[in-house]
Amino acid sequence: MNEAAGDSNAVMEFDKVERVVASQDVSLAVGGRIARSRGGLVVATYAQVPVESVESRFTWRLRLPQGMGGAQRVARLRPNPSCPA
């Protein structure tokens, strides 16, 4: 399998998983595949988190102490830019 075909297959798999995730209202989907490559094995794993889960389960809001300015900060799970969207 060439790199371009692998990327295309990964995107198709993500699309399939998104439909299942949406229909079953899950918080996190984990998948992967194992393939032979150059006499060895390549193990690829993927995690997909629906936007609703990011907001409700993987977002944290905190306020800094007044001595540090008292500003509110938000931390959240975000996508890896090197993975297919």
Stockholm file with secondary structure:
# STOCKHOLM 1.0

chainA/1-85         MNEAAGDSNAVMEFDKVERVVASQDVSLAVGGRIARSRGGLVVATYAQVPVESVESRFTWRLRLPQGMGGAQRVARLRPNPSCPA
#=GR chainA/1-85 SS CCHHHHHHHHHHHHHHHHHHHHHHTCSCEEEEEEEEETTEEEEEEEEECCHHHHHHHSEEEEECCGGGTCCEEEEECCCCTTSCC
#=GC SS_cons        CCHHHHHHHHHHHHHHHHHHHHHHTCSCEEEEEEEEETTEEEEEEEEECCHHHHHHHSEEEEECCGGGTCCEEEEECCCCTTSCC
//
